[in-house]
């Protein structure tokens, strides 16, 4: 370093050679430990890393929330399946066809005469479980209706009061009338 301030101070005798070497060594150490241009880059990298960490935490929270919702939905579906399976009415000696609609399609299940009368009276209901149709008691159908009303296909509610202006009220409908 041709004519630096340190050299000039050394020539003038104001500084000793030893202190000059120590100052150079300290300056060199400081430059090695922390480069001048690295400080802003480190800050940007830290900020980017922090941003990425926050985004990852947010994604993980959202994913966990979705998984919990799916698990709750599957649990509710399983509860409905178990409820239907545990309370379904057995249709062993089914000889009568009972027609009903599922959406826009006409469906048919076979039930006994007693079950047919109870479906018409409203004490039994027909529900859809996956691709099958089951006959359930009215109380269980009400519980299912609270969870998912789309499952209930036939649930006749008995009328408590007769219609006042019904012109056919005095005519009796035969019990064995089949459509």
C-alpha positions in Angstrom: 0.0 0.0 0.0 2.1 2.7 -1.3 1.2 5.8 0.5 -1.7 5.0 2.9 -2.4 6.9 6.0 -1.0 4.1 8.1 2.3 4.1 6.2 2.5 7.9 6.6 1.9 7.7 10.3 4.6 4.9 10.6 7.1 7.0 8.7 6.3 10.0 10.9 7.0 7.8 13.9 3.6 8.5 15.4 2.6 4.8 15.3 4.6 1.6 16.1 4.9 -1.2 13.6 3.3 -3.6 16.1 0.0 -1.5 16.5 -0.2 -1.2 12.8 0.0 -5.0 12.3 -2.7 -5.5 15.0 -5.0 -2.9 13.3 -4.5 -4.7 10.0 -5.2 -8.1 11.5 -8.4 -6.8 13.3 -9.6 -5.2 10.1 -8.9 -8.4 8.1 -10.7 -10.5 10.8 -13.7 -8.2 10.7 -13.9 -8.4 6.9 -13.7 -12.2 6.9 -16.4 -12.6 9.6 -18.9 -10.4 8.0 -18.7 -9.2 4.4 -20.2 -5.8 3.8 -22.5 -6.9 1.0 -23.7 -10.0 2.8 -25.7 -8.1 5.5 -28.6 -7.0 3.3 -28.8 -10.4 1.6 -28.9 -12.2 5.0 -31.8 -10.0 6.0 -33.7 -10.7 2.7 -33.0 -14.4 3.1 -34.3 -14.3 6.7 -37.4 -12.5 5.7 -38.1 -14.9 2.8 -37.5 -17.9 5.1 -39.9 -16.4 7.7 -42.5 -15.8 5.0 -42.2 -19.3 3.7 -42.4 -20.7 7.2 -45.6 -18.7 7.9 -47.1 -19.8 4.5 -46.3 -23.4 5.3 -47.9 -23.2 8.7 -51.0 -21.7 7.1 -51.2 -24.4 4.5 -50.8 -27.1 7.2 -53.6 -25.6 9.2 -55.9 -25.5 6.2 -55.0 -29.1 5.3 -55.6 -30.2 8.9 -59.0 -28.4 8.9 -60.0 -30.2 5.6 -58.9 -33.6 7.0 -60.9 -33.0 10.2 -64.0 -32.0 8.1 -63.6 -35.2 6.0 -63.2 -37.3 9.1 -66.3 -35.8 10.7 -68.3 -36.4 7.4 -67.1 -40.0 7.3 -68.0 -40.5 11.0 -71.5 -39.1 10.4 -72.0 -41.4 7.4 -70.9 -44.3 9.4 -73.3 -43.4 12.2 -76.2 -43.2 9.7 -75.2 -46.6 8.2 -75.1 -48.2 11.7 -78.4 -46.6 12.7 -80.1 -47.9 9.5 -78.5 -51.4 9.9 -79.4 -51.7 13.6 -83.1 -50.7 13.2 -84.1 -51.9 9.8 -87.3 -54.0 9.5 -86.8 -57.5 8.2 -88.7 -58.2 5.0 -88.6 -62.0 4.8 -92.1 -62.9 3.7 -92.5 -60.0 1.3 -95.3 -60.6 -1.2 -96.6 -57.1 -1.9 -94.8 -54.6 -4.1 -94.7 -51.1 -2.8 -93.9 -48.5 -5.4 -92.2 -45.2 -4.6 -90.1 -42.6 -6.3 -86.4 -42.0 -5.8 -85.7 -38.7 -7.4 -87.3 -39.0 -10.9 -87.2 -42.8 -11.0 -89.9 -45.2 -9.9 -88.7 -47.9 -7.5 -90.3 -51.0 -6.0 -89.6 -53.0 -2.9 -91.5 -56.0 -1.6 -93.1 -55.9 1.8 -95.5 -58.0 3.8 -99.2 -56.9 4.1 -98.6 -55.7 7.7 -95.6 -53.7 6.6 -97.5 -52.2 3.7 -100.3 -51.1 6.0 -97.8 -49.6 8.4 -96.0 -47.7 5.6 -99.3 -46.3 4.5 -100.2 -45.4 8.1 -96.9 -43.6 8.6 -95.4 -45.9 11.3 -92.8 -47.2 8.9 -90.7 -45.3 6.5 -88.5 -46.2 3.5 -85.0 -44.8 3.4 -82.1 -45.1 1.0 -78.8 -46.5 2.3 -76.1 -46.3 -0.4 -77.7 -48.3 -3.3 -80.2 -50.2 -1.2 -83.6 -49.4 0.2 -84.6 -50.2 3.8 -87.8 -50.0 5.9 -87.3 -48.4 9.2 -89.6 -47.4 12.1 -90.9 -43.8 12.0 -88.9 -42.7 15.1 -85.6 -43.7 13.5 -86.7 -42.1 10.2 -87.2 -38.8 12.2 -83.7 -39.1 13.6 -82.2 -39.7 10.2 -84.2 -36.8 8.8 -82.5 -34.5 11.3 -79.1 -35.6 10.0 -79.8 -35.9 6.3 -83.3 -35.4 4.9 -82.4 -36.6 1.5 -82.2 -40.2 2.8 -85.9 -40.4 3.6 -87.8 -41.4 0.5 -91.2 -42.4 1.9 -92.5 -41.2 5.3 -96.2 -40.7 5.4 -97.3 -38.3 8.2 -100.8 -39.0 9.5 -103.2 -36.1 9.2 -104.6 -35.1 12.6 -107.5 -33.1 11.3 -109.7 -34.0 8.3 -110.2 -31.6 5.5 -113.4 -29.6 6.1 -114.5 -29.2 2.4 -113.7 -32.7 1.3 -116.6 -33.9 -0.9 -115.5 -37.6 -0.5 -115.2 -37.6 3.3 -118.4 -39.6 3.7 -117.2 -42.4 1.3 -115.1 -45.1 2.8 -111.9 -46.3 1.0 -111.5 -50.1 1.0 -108.5 -51.4 2.9 -107.5 -53.8 0.2 -107.3 -51.2 -2.6 -103.9 -51.5 -4.4 -102.7 -49.2 -7.0 
